[in-house]
Amino acid sequence: MALLVPEKGWYSKKIASDEKAWIMIAGVLCLSLFALMVGWHLVGKQNPSFEVYTTSPDEFYKLAQHNWKKIKVGEENGITVVKPPPGSDVFVIASAWKWEPALILKKGKEYRLHISSMDFLHGFSLQPVNMNFKIHPNYDYVLTFKPTSSGDFRVICNEYCGYGHHAMIGKITVED
């Protein structure tokens, strides 16, 4: 809301040529940045695309358990460890206050990670790669993932989820 009412006919007054130039420069710059943003998403592979489906925690948990039975290779500190074949789907659960399962993946091979929360809003943050996603309950986030370097990586929760948030650390091992 303006303090003073603008004078009548202000919009039909001629604009100075230097102001027109700045408006044109700003417009071209905005359109260029918008085009770069779209191009960076498609070509730069900075922002991974993912699919989202609605689900319930019970339904997702059943799907995850069924998936893990086929690819389980052991347990580590009470957490299931799975080694999915390249190109397959693997289900990851965020729940108070753990990530399950621990994953063993092959370098350079593509996987489809299905990620969902059983209880609260969680954040899937793969470190030190700096991939960050919000994981809401009742949604199945499907992320196409291709590890490019081998080693041990940590998945941390970067959305405060309560008392045990600080201990919510998962593990992904990438083998050559």
QUIFENZI-V330528 format. One record per backbone hydrogen bond with DSSP energy under -1.0 kcal/mol. CO is the residue of the C=O (numbers start at 1). NH is the residue of the N-H. E is the energy in kcal/mol with one decimal. If there is no record, write none. Layout:
[[CO:NH:E] [CO:NH:E]]
This chain:
[[7:10:-1.3] [9:12:-1.1] [16:20:-2.2] [17:21:-2.1] [18:22:-1.9] [19:23:-2.3] [20:24:-2.5] [21:25:-2.7] [22:26:-2.6] [23:27:-2.3] [24:28:-2.7] [25:29:-2.5] [26:30:-2.5] [27:31:-2.4] [28:32:-2.4] [29:33:-2.6] [30:34:-2.1] [31:35:-2.2] [32:36:-2.6] [33:37:-2.2] [34:38:-2.0] [35:39:-2.6] [36:40:-3.0] [37:41:-1.8] [38:42:-2.1] [39:43:-3.3] [51:142:-3.1] [53:140:-3.5] [56:60:-2.8] [57:61:-2.3] [58:62:-2.2] [59:63:-2.2] [60:64:-2.6] [61:65:-2.7] [62:66:-2.3] [63:67:-2.3] [64:68:-2.9] [65:69:-1.9] [68:72:-1.3] [71:83:-2.5] [74:81:-2.8] [76:79:-1.6] [79:76:-2.6] [80:102:-3.0] [81:73:-2.9] [81:74:-1.2] [82:104:-1.8] [85:88:-1.7] [88:112:-2.4] [90:114:-3.0] [92:116:-1.8] [93:100:-2.3] [94:118:-2.7] [95:98:-4.1] [98:95:-2.4] [100:93:-3.6] [102:82:-2.6] [103:173:-3.3] [105:175:-3.2] [106:109:-1.5] [110:87:-3.0] [111:145:-3.4] [112:90:-2.6] [113:143:-2.9] [114:92:-3.6] [115:141:-2.7] [116:94:-2.6] [122:135:-3.5] [124:133:-1.9] [125:156:-2.6] [126:130:-1.9] [126:131:-1.3] [127:154:-1.8] [131:126:-2.0] [133:124:-3.2] [135:122:-2.5] [138:55:-2.0] [140:53:-1.9] [141:115:-2.8] [142:51:-2.3] [143:113:-3.0] [145:111:-2.9] [147:108:-3.2] [151:174:-3.0] [153:172:-2.6] [154:127:-3.1] [155:170:-3.6] [156:125:-1.9] [162:165:-1.9] [164:167:-1.6] [165:168:-1.7] [167:169:-1.6] [168:157:-1.2] [170:155:-1.7] [171:103:-2.2] [172:153:-3.0] [173:105:-3.1] [174:151:-2.4] [175:107:-3.3]]
